[in-house]
Amino acid sequence: MKFFEWNDICFEIVRVGILETNCYIVYNKNTKKGCVVDPGGDVDKIISIINSNNIELENIYLTHGHFDHIFVADELKEKTKANIVVFKEDGQLMENKHFNCAYMVDLDVSVKADRKLNDKEIVSFAGVQGIVINTPGHTKGSCCYYLKDAKVLFSGDTLFFENHGRTDLPTGSMSDMVHSIKDILFELPEDVTVYPGHGAFTSIGYEKENMEI
């Protein structure tokens, strides 16, 4: 489902896996370069979108290391040769089924990153500049990807529609979550559209007015 276009950049979404994770496919209509955010399952659905648009996948960006966001990252890498990219603090978390919570649904998931990111690092989303924002709370290494020029934020399980991610899982922290949302994300422009890891889309301005935290 194509849901957003900005200049030559298209974003598509597919809801994947047992927890219906929002997986985003971002690509340039002209160069065909692209990336995927949070491939949490249903690799055939993701590959179908990639193939139907002739996308050359460069990177697999993870917002954090939980199984429902990383589940088919290895298989997607094998099929496309793209790099698996995660914030440095979640590099080890996603390798362990107890820390990435796969054990909770009787799965054994372990994924290794090809590249580990730092806060404020600049990355490429199909040629568009993305800023890595570390937002601990859901996990210590949770991050958001901010496409400033497009006014888009991929927020993972940090910020949802009128809610935030749970903080009772390994390396989670409610005090960190409050800081990440109120002191970091709510400082972004109010017209930034938020594309979360689950559920409906929202905006920074709406959440500042309506979210209780």
Contacts in CASP RR format, 6 or more apart in sequence:
PFRMAT RR
TARGET T0000
AUTHOR 0000-0000-0000
METHOD contacts of the structure
MODEL  1
MKFFEWNDICFEIVRVGILETNCYIVYNKNTKKGCVVDPGGDVDKIISII
NSNNIELENIYLTHGHFDHIFVADELKEKTKANIVVFKEDGQLMENKHFN
CAYMVDLDVSVKADRKLNDKEIVSFAGVQGIVINTPGHTKGSCCYYLKDA
KVLFSGDTLFFENHGRTDLPTGSMSDMVHSIKDILFELPEDVTVYPGHGA
FTSIGYEKENMEI
1 12 0 8 1.000
1 13 0 8 1.000
1 14 0 8 1.000
2 10 0 8 1.000
2 11 0 8 1.000
2 12 0 8 1.000
3 11 0 8 1.000
3 12 0 8 1.000
3 13 0 8 1.000
4 10 0 8 1.000
4 11 0 8 1.000
4 152 0 8 1.000
4 193 0 8 1.000
5 11 0 8 1.000
6 128 0 8 1.000
6 149 0 8 1.000
6 150 0 8 1.000
6 152 0 8 1.000
7 150 0 8 1.000
8 28 0 8 1.000
8 29 0 8 1.000
8 30 0 8 1.000
8 31 0 8 1.000
9 26 0 8 1.000
9 27 0 8 1.000
9 28 0 8 1.000
9 29 0 8 1.000
9 125 0 8 1.000
9 126 0 8 1.000
9 127 0 8 1.000
9 128 0 8 1.000
9 150 0 8 1.000
10 26 0 8 1.000
10 27 0 8 1.000
10 28 0 8 1.000
10 29 0 8 1.000
10 53 0 8 1.000
11 24 0 8 1.000
11 25 0 8 1.000
11 26 0 8 1.000
11 152 0 8 1.000
11 195 0 8 1.000
12 24 0 8 1.000
12 25 0 8 1.000
12 26 0 8 1.000
12 27 0 8 1.000
12 49 0 8 1.000
12 53 0 8 1.000
13 22 0 8 1.000
13 23 0 8 1.000
13 24 0 8 1.000
13 25 0 8 1.000
13 195 0 8 1.000
14 23 0 8 1.000
14 25 0 8 1.000
14 42 0 8 1.000
14 45 0 8 1.000
14 46 0 8 1.000
14 49 0 8 1.000
15 21 0 8 1.000
15 22 0 8 1.000
15 23 0 8 1.000
16 23 0 8 1.000
16 39 0 8 1.000
16 40 0 8 1.000
16 41 0 8 1.000
16 42 0 8 1.000
16 45 0 8 1.000
16 46 0 8 1.000
16 71 0 8 1.000
16 72 0 8 1.000
17 40 0 8 1.000
17 41 0 8 1.000
17 42 0 8 1.000
17 68 0 8 1.000
17 71 0 8 1.000
18 68 0 8 1.000
18 105 0 8 1.000
19 68 0 8 1.000
19 198 0 8 1.000
20 198 0 8 1.000
20 199 0 8 1.000
21 38 0 8 1.000
21 40 0 8 1.000
21 41 0 8 1.000
21 68 0 8 1.000
21 69 0 8 1.000
21 197 0 8 1.000
21 198 0 8 1.000
22 38 0 8 1.000
22 195 0 8 1.000
22 196 0 8 1.000
22 197 0 8 1.000
22 198 0 8 1.000
22 199 0 8 1.000
23 36 0 8 1.000
23 37 0 8 1.000
23 38 0 8 1.000
23 39 0 8 1.000
23 40 0 8 1.000
23 41 0 8 1.000
23 42 0 8 1.000
23 46 0 8 1.000
24 36 0 8 1.000
24 37 0 8 1.000
24 38 0 8 1.000
24 154 0 8 1.000
24 195 0 8 1.000
25 34 0 8 1.000
25 35 0 8 1.000
25 36 0 8 1.000
25 37 0 8 1.000
25 46 0 8 1.000
25 49 0 8 1.000
25 50 0 8 1.000
25 55 0 8 1.000
26 34 0 8 1.000
26 35 0 8 1.000
26 36 0 8 1.000
26 37 0 8 1.000
26 125 0 8 1.000
26 126 0 8 1.000
26 128 0 8 1.000
27 33 0 8 1.000
27 34 0 8 1.000
27 35 0 8 1.000
27 53 0 8 1.000
27 55 0 8 1.000
27 126 0 8 1.000
28 34 0 8 1.000
28 126 0 8 1.000
28 127 0 8 1.000
31 126 0 8 1.000
31 127 0 8 1.000
32 53 0 8 1.000
32 54 0 8 1.000
32 55 0 8 1.000
32 56 0 8 1.000
33 55 0 8 1.000
33 56 0 8 1.000
33 58 0 8 1.000
33 126 0 8 1.000
33 127 0 8 1.000
34 55 0 8 1.000
34 56 0 8 1.000
34 57 0 8 1.000
34 58 0 8 1.000
34 59 0 8 1.000
34 125 0 8 1.000
34 126 0 8 1.000
35 57 0 8 1.000
35 58 0 8 1.000
35 59 0 8 1.000
35 60 0 8 1.000
35 61 0 8 1.000
35 82 0 8 1.000
35 124 0 8 1.000
35 125 0 8 1.000
35 126 0 8 1.000
36 46 0 8 1.000
36 50 0 8 1.000
36 57 0 8 1.000
36 59 0 8 1.000
36 60 0 8 1.000
36 61 0 8 1.000
36 76 0 8 1.000
36 82 0 8 1.000
37 61 0 8 1.000
37 62 0 8 1.000
37 63 0 8 1.000
37 145 0 8 1.000
37 154 0 8 1.000
38 61 0 8 1.000
38 62 0 8 1.000
38 63 0 8 1.000
38 69 0 8 1.000
38 70 0 8 1.000
38 154 0 8 1.000
38 156 0 8 1.000
38 197 0 8 1.000
39 46 0 8 1.000
39 60 0 8 1.000
39 69 0 8 1.000
39 70 0 8 1.000
39 71 0 8 1.000
39 72 0 8 1.000
39 73 0 8 1.000
39 76 0 8 1.000
40 67 0 8 1.000
40 68 0 8 1.000
40 69 0 8 1.000
40 70 0 8 1.000
40 71 0 8 1.000
40 72 0 8 1.000
40 73 0 8 1.000
41 68 0 8 1.000
41 71 0 8 1.000
41 72 0 8 1.000
42 72 0 8 1.000
43 72 0 8 1.000
43 75 0 8 1.000
43 76 0 8 1.000
43 79 0 8 1.000
46 72 0 8 1.000
46 76 0 8 1.000
47 76 0 8 1.000
47 79 0 8 1.000
47 80 0 8 1.000
49 55 0 8 1.000
50 57 0 8 1.000
50 80 0 8 1.000
57 76 0 8 1.000
57 80 0 8 1.000
57 81 0 8 1.000
57 82 0 8 1.000
58 82 0 8 1.000
58 83 0 8 1.000
58 124 0 8 1.000
58 126 0 8 1.000
59 82 0 8 1.000
59 83 0 8 1.000
59 85 0 8 1.000
59 115 0 8 1.000
59 123 0 8 1.000
59 124 0 8 1.000
60 73 0 8 1.000
60 76 0 8 1.000
60 77 0 8 1.000
60 82 0 8 1.000
60 83 0 8 1.000
60 84 0 8 1.000
60 85 0 8 1.000
61 85 0 8 1.000
61 86 0 8 1.000
61 123 0 8 1.000
61 125 0 8 1.000
61 145 0 8 1.000
61 154 0 8 1.000
62 69 0 8 1.000
62 70 0 8 1.000
62 73 0 8 1.000
62 84 0 8 1.000
62 85 0 8 1.000
62 86 0 8 1.000
62 87 0 8 1.000
62 90 0 8 1.000
62 94 0 8 1.000
62 113 0 8 1.000
63 69 0 8 1.000
63 142 0 8 1.000
63 143 0 8 1.000
63 144 0 8 1.000
63 145 0 8 1.000
63 154 0 8 1.000
63 155 0 8 1.000
63 156 0 8 1.000
63 157 0 8 1.000
63 158 0 8 1.000
63 197 0 8 1.000
64 86 0 8 1.000
64 87 0 8 1.000
64 90 0 8 1.000
64 93 0 8 1.000
64 94 0 8 1.000
64 138 0 8 1.000
64 139 0 8 1.000
64 141 0 8 1.000
64 142 0 8 1.000
64 143 0 8 1.000
64 156 0 8 1.000
64 157 0 8 1.000
65 86 0 8 1.000
65 90 0 8 1.000
65 91 0 8 1.000
65 93 0 8 1.000
65 94 0 8 1.000
65 100 0 8 1.000
65 111 0 8 1.000
65 139 0 8 1.000
65 141 0 8 1.000
66 94 0 8 1.000
66 100 0 8 1.000
66 101 0 8 1.000
66 138 0 8 1.000
66 139 0 8 1.000
66 157 0 8 1.000
66 169 0 8 1.000
67 97 0 8 1.000
67 100 0 8 1.000
67 101 0 8 1.000
67 102 0 8 1.000
67 105 0 8 1.000
67 107 0 8 1.000
67 109 0 8 1.000
68 101 0 8 1.000
69 156 0 8 1.000
69 157 0 8 1.000
69 197 0 8 1.000
70 94 0 8 1.000
70 100 0 8 1.000
70 109 0 8 1.000
70 111 0 8 1.000
71 102 0 8 1.000
71 107 0 8 1.000
71 109 0 8 1.000
73 84 0 8 1.000
73 111 0 8 1.000
74 84 0 8 1.000
74 111 0 8 1.000
76 82 0 8 1.000
77 83 0 8 1.000
77 84 0 8 1.000
77 114 0 8 1.000
83 114 0 8 1.000
83 115 0 8 1.000
84 111 0 8 1.000
84 112 0 8 1.000
84 113 0 8 1.000
84 114 0 8 1.000
84 115 0 8 1.000
85 113 0 8 1.000
85 114 0 8 1.000
85 115 0 8 1.000
85 116 0 8 1.000
85 117 0 8 1.000
85 123 0 8 1.000
86 94 0 8 1.000
86 113 0 8 1.000
86 115 0 8 1.000
86 116 0 8 1.000
86 117 0 8 1.000
87 116 0 8 1.000
87 117 0 8 1.000
87 118 0 8 1.000
87 119 0 8 1.000
87 132 0 8 1.000
87 134 0 8 1.000
87 141 0 8 1.000
87 142 0 8 1.000
87 143 0 8 1.000
88 116 0 8 1.000
88 117 0 8 1.000
88 118 0 8 1.000
88 141 0 8 1.000
89 134 0 8 1.000
89 136 0 8 1.000
89 139 0 8 1.000
89 140 0 8 1.000
89 141 0 8 1.000
89 171 0 8 1.000
90 139 0 8 1.000
90 140 0 8 1.000
90 141 0 8 1.000
90 142 0 8 1.000
91 112 0 8 1.000
91 113 0 8 1.000
91 116 0 8 1.000
92 99 0 8 1.000
93 99 0 8 1.000
93 100 0 8 1.000
93 139 0 8 1.000
93 140 0 8 1.000
93 141 0 8 1.000
93 170 0 8 1.000
93 171 0 8 1.000
94 100 0 8 1.000
94 110 0 8 1.000
94 111 0 8 1.000
94 112 0 8 1.000
94 113 0 8 1.000
95 110 0 8 1.000
95 111 0 8 1.000
95 112 0 8 1.000
96 110 0 8 1.000
97 103 0 8 1.000
97 107 0 8 1.000
97 108 0 8 1.000
97 109 0 8 1.000
97 110 0 8 1.000
98 170 0 8 1.000
99 170 0 8 1.000
99 171 0 8 1.000
100 109 0 8 1.000
100 110 0 8 1.000
100 111 0 8 1.000
101 169 0 8 1.000
101 170 0 8 1.000
102 108 0 8 1.000
102 109 0 8 1.000
117 123 0 8 1.000
117 132 0 8 1.000
117 143 0 8 1.000
118 132 0 8 1.000
119 132 0 8 1.000
119 133 0 8 1.000
119 134 0 8 1.000
119 143 0 8 1.000
120 131 0 8 1.000
120 132 0 8 1.000
120 133 0 8 1.000
121 131 0 8 1.000
121 132 0 8 1.000
122 129 0 8 1.000
122 130 0 8 1.000
122 131 0 8 1.000
122 132 0 8 1.000
123 129 0 8 1.000
123 130 0 8 1.000
123 131 0 8 1.000
123 132 0 8 1.000
123 145 0 8 1.000
124 130 0 8 1.000
125 145 0 8 1.000
125 147 0 8 1.000
128 147 0 8 1.000
128 149 0 8 1.000
128 150 0 8 1.000
129 147 0 8 1.000
129 148 0 8 1.000
129 149 0 8 1.000
130 145 0 8 1.000
130 146 0 8 1.000
130 147 0 8 1.000
130 148 0 8 1.000
131 145 0 8 1.000
131 146 0 8 1.000
131 147 0 8 1.000
131 148 0 8 1.000
132 143 0 8 1.000
132 144 0 8 1.000
132 145 0 8 1.000
132 146 0 8 1.000
133 143 0 8 1.000
133 144 0 8 1.000
133 145 0 8 1.000
133 146 0 8 1.000
133 184 0 8 1.000
133 185 0 8 1.000
134 141 0 8 1.000
134 142 0 8 1.000
134 143 0 8 1.000
135 142 0 8 1.000
135 143 0 8 1.000
135 144 0 8 1.000
135 155 0 8 1.000
135 158 0 8 1.000
135 159 0 8 1.000
135 180 0 8 1.000
135 181 0 8 1.000
135 184 0 8 1.000
135 185 0 8 1.000
136 142 0 8 1.000
136 171 0 8 1.000
136 172 0 8 1.000
136 173 0 8 1.000
136 176 0 8 1.000
136 177 0 8 1.000
136 179 0 8 1.000
136 180 0 8 1.000
137 158 0 8 1.000
137 165 0 8 1.000
137 167 0 8 1.000
137 172 0 8 1.000
137 173 0 8 1.000
137 174 0 8 1.000
137 176 0 8 1.000
137 177 0 8 1.000
137 180 0 8 1.000
138 156 0 8 1.000
138 157 0 8 1.000
138 158 0 8 1.000
138 164 0 8 1.000
138 165 0 8 1.000
138 166 0 8 1.000
138 167 0 8 1.000
138 169 0 8 1.000
138 172 0 8 1.000
138 177 0 8 1.000
139 169 0 8 1.000
139 170 0 8 1.000
139 171 0 8 1.000
139 172 0 8 1.000
140 171 0 8 1.000
140 172 0 8 1.000
140 173 0 8 1.000
140 176 0 8 1.000
141 171 0 8 1.000
142 156 0 8 1.000
142 157 0 8 1.000
142 158 0 8 1.000
142 180 0 8 1.000
144 153 0 8 1.000
144 154 0 8 1.000
144 155 0 8 1.000
144 156 0 8 1.000
144 158 0 8 1.000
144 159 0 8 1.000
144 185 0 8 1.000
145 153 0 8 1.000
145 154 0 8 1.000
146 152 0 8 1.000
146 153 0 8 1.000
146 188 0 8 1.000
146 192 0 8 1.000
147 153 0 8 1.000
147 154 0 8 1.000
151 189 0 8 1.000
151 191 0 8 1.000
151 192 0 8 1.000
151 193 0 8 1.000
152 192 0 8 1.000
152 193 0 8 1.000
152 195 0 8 1.000
153 159 0 8 1.000
153 185 0 8 1.000
153 188 0 8 1.000
153 192 0 8 1.000
153 193 0 8 1.000
153 194 0 8 1.000
153 195 0 8 1.000
153 204 0 8 1.000
154 195 0 8 1.000
154 197 0 8 1.000
155 185 0 8 1.000
155 194 0 8 1.000
155 195 0 8 1.000
155 196 0 8 1.000
155 197 0 8 1.000
156 196 0 8 1.000
156 197 0 8 1.000
157 165 0 8 1.000
157 166 0 8 1.000
157 196 0 8 1.000
157 197 0 8 1.000
157 198 0 8 1.000
158 164 0 8 1.000
158 165 0 8 1.000
158 177 0 8 1.000
158 180 0 8 1.000
158 181 0 8 1.000
158 185 0 8 1.000
159 181 0 8 1.000
159 185 0 8 1.000
159 194 0 8 1.000
159 196 0 8 1.000
159 202 0 8 1.000
159 207 0 8 1.000
160 196 0 8 1.000
160 197 0 8 1.000
160 198 0 8 1.000
160 199 0 8 1.000
160 202 0 8 1.000
161 196 0 8 1.000
161 199 0 8 1.000
161 200 0 8 1.000
161 201 0 8 1.000
161 202 0 8 1.000
161 207 0 8 1.000
162 202 0 8 1.000
162 207 0 8 1.000
162 210 0 8 1.000
162 211 0 8 1.000
163 211 0 8 1.000
164 177 0 8 1.000
164 181 0 8 1.000
164 211 0 8 1.000
164 213 0 8 1.000
165 177 0 8 1.000
167 173 0 8 1.000
167 174 0 8 1.000
167 176 0 8 1.000
167 177 0 8 1.000
177 213 0 8 1.000
178 213 0 8 1.000
181 207 0 8 1.000
181 211 0 8 1.000
181 213 0 8 1.000
182 213 0 8 1.000
185 204 0 8 1.000
185 207 0 8 1.000
186 204 0 8 1.000
186 207 0 8 1.000
186 208 0 8 1.000
188 204 0 8 1.000
189 204 0 8 1.000
190 203 0 8 1.000
190 204 0 8 1.000
190 205 0 8 1.000
190 208 0 8 1.000
191 203 0 8 1.000
191 204 0 8 1.000
191 205 0 8 1.000
192 203 0 8 1.000
192 204 0 8 1.000
192 205 0 8 1.000
193 201 0 8 1.000
193 202 0 8 1.000
193 203 0 8 1.000
194 201 0 8 1.000
194 202 0 8 1.000
194 203 0 8 1.000
194 204 0 8 1.000
194 207 0 8 1.000
195 201 0 8 1.000
196 202 0 8 1.000
END
